[in-house]
Amino acid sequence: IQNGEIISEKQNIDEYIKRETLKEEIEIQIEQSDEDVNQVKVSKEKQVLQKANDNEQEKPQEEHREQGSIKLKTFITFLKAAIPLYFVIFVLSQIGMQGSKQAIDFWFKSQLNQLVLYRQQFDVDYFLSLIHI
């Protein structure tokens, strides 16, 4: 059957059979190549897991403490990572703390000066009141 018509010619039938067999062979090859790819993936995953397990078993994780000062390069790297937000917040908080300290000192000094002036005025008035009596 071709395009809904029955074909009686042997050559057309043979061509049809060849095409169908070729399609089947290609499908089988594709399935086999997919299976091969999956097997390769699984074997590579097993190798990676085995290497990771070997590395964990070979190297015991030991901690050690460095001594000495921080190198300038390390400090600069840290600042580059922290500058965008944290450094700005730090600087602003330092400015705020110093500003509030100065404002409190200024206010306290002005209050103290007023108290001293009041006492001086009170002492003079009291002293003069004693003299005039």
Secondary structure per residue as TSV (DSSP state, phi and psi in degrees):
chain	resnum	aa	ss	phi	psi
A	1	I	-	360.0	129.8
A	2	Q	B	-141.0	123.1
A	3	N	T	53.9	39.4
A	4	G	T	80.0	5.3
A	5	E	B	-117.7	145.2
A	6	I	-	-80.4	129.6
A	7	I	-	-106.1	133.5
A	8	S	-	-107.5	-8.3
A	9	E	-	-76.1	132.6
A	10	K	H	-67.3	-36.7
A	11	Q	H	-64.1	-44.8
A	12	N	H	-63.8	-38.2
A	13	I	H	-65.7	-43.0
A	14	D	H	-62.6	-41.7
A	15	E	H	-62.9	-40.9
A	16	Y	H	-63.3	-43.3
A	17	I	H	-64.1	-41.7
A	18	K	H	-62.3	-44.2
A	19	R	H	-61.8	-45.2
A	20	E	H	-64.4	-40.9
A	21	T	H	-66.5	-39.7
A	22	L	H	-63.9	-41.6
A	23	K	H	-60.1	-45.2
A	24	E	H	-63.0	-41.8
A	25	E	H	-64.4	-40.9
A	26	I	H	-64.3	-43.0
A	27	E	H	-62.1	-40.4
A	28	I	H	-64.2	-43.0
A	29	Q	H	-63.8	-40.4
A	30	I	H	-63.5	-44.7
A	31	E	H	-61.5	-41.6
A	32	Q	H	-66.4	-39.8
A	33	S	H	-68.3	-36.2
A	34	D	H	-62.6	-42.3
A	35	E	H	-64.2	-39.9
A	36	D	H	-63.5	-43.0
A	37	V	H	-62.9	-43.5
A	38	N	H	-62.9	-40.1
A	39	Q	H	-64.5	-40.0
A	40	V	H	-64.7	-43.2
A	41	K	H	-61.1	-44.9
A	42	V	H	-63.8	-42.5
A	43	S	H	-67.2	-37.5
A	44	K	H	-66.4	-40.6
A	45	E	H	-62.4	-40.7
A	46	K	H	-63.8	-40.3
A	47	Q	H	-64.1	-43.5
A	48	V	H	-63.3	-44.8
A	49	L	H	-63.2	-39.9
A	50	Q	H	-65.2	-41.8
A	51	K	H	-63.3	-41.3
A	52	A	H	-63.6	-42.9
A	53	N	H	-65.0	-40.2
A	54	D	H	-63.1	-42.7
A	55	N	H	-64.2	-39.2
A	56	E	H	-66.6	-37.2
A	57	Q	H	-75.4	-34.1
A	58	E	H	-74.2	-38.5
A	59	K	S	-106.4	101.3
A	60	P	-	-70.6	138.4
A	61	Q	-	-82.5	111.0
A	62	E	-	-112.0	142.7
A	63	E	-	-104.7	143.0
A	64	H	-	-138.6	154.7
A	65	R	-	-108.5	128.5
A	66	E	-	-79.2	146.8
A	67	Q	-	-123.1	152.5
A	68	G	S	114.5	-168.3
A	69	S	-	-94.4	163.8
A	70	I	-	-78.4	132.7
A	71	K	-	-70.7	149.5
A	72	L	H	-60.6	-37.8
A	73	K	H	-61.8	-41.4
A	74	T	H	-64.7	-43.3
A	75	F	H	-63.1	-42.6
A	76	I	H	-65.3	-40.9
A	77	T	H	-61.4	-42.1
A	78	F	H	-62.5	-44.5
A	79	L	H	-64.8	-38.4
A	80	K	H	-61.2	-36.4
A	81	A	H	-75.7	-31.4
A	82	A	H	-98.8	-18.0
A	83	I	I	-57.5	-44.5
A	84	P	I	-50.7	-44.0
A	85	L	I	-118.9	-51.6
A	86	Y	I	-67.0	-38.1
A	87	F	I	-67.0	-40.8
A	88	V	H	-63.3	-43.8
A	89	I	H	-62.7	-41.3
A	90	F	H	-61.8	-47.8
A	91	V	H	-63.2	-44.3
A	92	L	H	-63.6	-38.0
A	93	S	H	-68.1	-36.6
A	94	Q	H	-65.7	-42.3
A	95	I	H	-62.8	-42.6
A	96	G	H	-63.2	-41.5
A	97	M	H	-66.2	-44.5
A	98	Q	H	-65.9	-40.1
A	99	G	H	-63.6	-42.4
A	100	S	H	-67.9	-35.9
A	101	K	H	-64.0	-44.0
A	102	Q	H	-65.4	-39.5
A	103	A	H	-64.8	-42.3
A	104	I	H	-64.7	-43.0
A	105	D	H	-61.4	-42.9
A	106	F	H	-63.0	-45.7
A	107	W	H	-63.5	-44.6
A	108	F	H	-62.5	-41.2
A	109	K	H	-64.7	-41.5
A	110	S	H	-66.6	-39.2
A	111	Q	H	-65.8	-39.7
A	112	L	H	-65.5	-41.7
A	113	N	H	-62.7	-40.8
A	114	Q	H	-64.5	-39.2
A	115	L	H	-65.1	-42.8
A	116	V	H	-64.0	-45.4
A	117	L	H	-61.2	-40.8
A	118	Y	H	-62.9	-44.2
A	119	R	H	-66.2	-40.7
A	120	Q	H	-63.4	-42.9
A	121	Q	H	-65.4	-42.4
A	122	F	H	-63.6	-42.3
A	123	D	H	-64.2	-41.1
A	124	V	H	-66.0	-45.2
A	125	D	H	-62.0	-41.4
A	126	Y	H	-65.4	-43.2
A	127	F	H	-63.8	-43.0
A	128	L	H	-66.3	-36.3
A	129	S	H	-65.6	-31.7
A	130	L	H	-72.2	-35.8
A	131	I	H	-71.2	-39.8
A	132	H	-	-74.8	-10.5
A	133	I	-	-78.3	360.0
